[in-house]
Amino acid sequence: MRFPFVLFLLLPGLVMAQDRRPSHCIALADASPSMHYVHKASWQEPLDDYTVRISYIDHAMFLLQTQGGLSAVTDYTGFIGTQEFVPDVATMNHAHDSHWTSVPDPRIPHVLKGWGSVGAPADHHLDLDEMLVRNVTTDIRSRWDDGIEKDGNSIFVFEVAGLCIGHLGHLHHEPDAAQYAALGRLDVVMAAVDGGMTVDLATMTRILKRLRSSIVIPMHWWGTGTLQRFVSGMSDTFYAEYLEESSLEVSLRDLPSRPTIKVLQPAYLRHSEN
């Protein structure tokens, strides 16, 4: 019989998969939690239970903070502000040098590169108990390999406080069916809306309307003109809210009932004036 032999060959992979905490974002991709509002606060304020703070630092960098004290910085470039602060996790993408650094702070416990090595794609499934960080790879444009770098970008997904928070990175094409499935439900998504260096605005609009996230936070925008063109293209489906702050607080119970674009003002981390 060949069956036992085949099972033996597959067993290591099965054991590895069983060791990983399952993604609730994929399991509940069809769920539609909805309530009413989002809190806003300084990045240094304490957080309520089951709440995540998202702070826009600059360009494509965001700081995610949990009630239990975990933190992650997306598309980390090495400088996040004058405030002395070391995150637990830093994710990076290398399509441009404004999304990564070759010399990350050595004190950061987990530095996750969005690109692989030796022909293997990046594969992250970092379980920090309160936060699970995983990635879905996409291709990027390149001067090498016929103009495509396979799996050169990662969409990082942060599963925390019951929320599924996605950062699209330096996305160069619409995800295919398998990539959409691997992402699962995204309650909050940070999306590049420059309209040129990543995907064009029509493509990004199509992606976000398919994801149907409760909150979209624009990033990678070059002035108000680009931002306004993006918001206008989404206005038939998404409500837009312009915030004066760089941070907002999100919980599963307080997601907006209508899909909403939340425009944050980027600000490097510094001591609170209060």
Sequence and secondary structure as in RCSB ss.txt:
>XXXX:A:sequence
MRFPFVLFLLLPGLVMAQDRRPSHCIALADASPSMHYVHKASWQEPLDDYTVRISYIDHAMFLLQTQGGLSAVTD
YTGFIGTQEFVPDVATMNHAHDSHWTSVPDPRIPHVLKGWGSVGAPADHHLDLDEMLVRNVTTDIRSRWDDGIEK
DGNSIFVFEVAGLCIGHLGHLHHEPDAAQYAALGRLDVVMAAVDGGMTVDLATMTRILKRLRSSIVIPMHWWGTG
TLQRFVSGMSDTFYAEYLEESSLEVSLRDLPSRPTIKVLQPAYLRHSEN
>XXXX:A:secstr
  HHHHHHHHHHHHHHHHHS   HHHHTTT     S  B   TTS   TTEEEEEEEETTEEEEEETTS EEESS
  S  BSS    SEEEE  SSGGG  SS  TT SEEEESS BTTB    EEE SSEEEEEEEEEEE SSGGGEEE
EEEEEEEEEETTEEEEE  S  S   HHHHHHH   SEEEEE  SSSSS HHHHHHHHHHHT SEEEEES  HHH
HHHHHHHHHTTT EEEE SSSEEEEEGGG  SS EEEE     B     
